[in-house]
Amino acid sequence: MHEFSLAQGLVSQLLALADQHNALKICTVRVAIGSQAGIVADSFAFGFDVLSRENGLLKDAVLEIIETHPQHRCLDCGGIMPFTLTKPSCSQCGSQRLASVGGDDLILSQIEME
Ligand SMILES: [Zn+2]
């Protein structure tokens, strides 16, 4: 299961961070999941829940998931604008040479520990 291995990766990242900061427990973990990343947030949360329960540092951790969306970047003027599925054009220079950026990854955006 794809989400489970991602959750495992997050857990090892968190344990390494807690170790670096001599934390006794991790309280809140916020991750951003791109809407185009092909990750099912519920499955990811379930995997995290199963893994964190087994670990003293993580057993009370609250996982918050934020969904992020891709944006369009204009190849002509560099402008950034919201991603649209209809034929897009740059709101600044009118160019139709746009590239989609972001919205396809999983990022650990914030962690609170004690
Ligand atoms: Zn432009």
Boltz pocket constraint, residues with backbone or C-beta under 6 A from the ligand:
constraints:
  - pocket:
      binder: B
      contacts: [[A, 74], [A, 75], [A, 76], [A, 77], [A, 78], [A, 79], [A, 90], [A, 91], [A, 92], [A, 93], [A, 94], [A, 95]]
      max_distance: 6.0
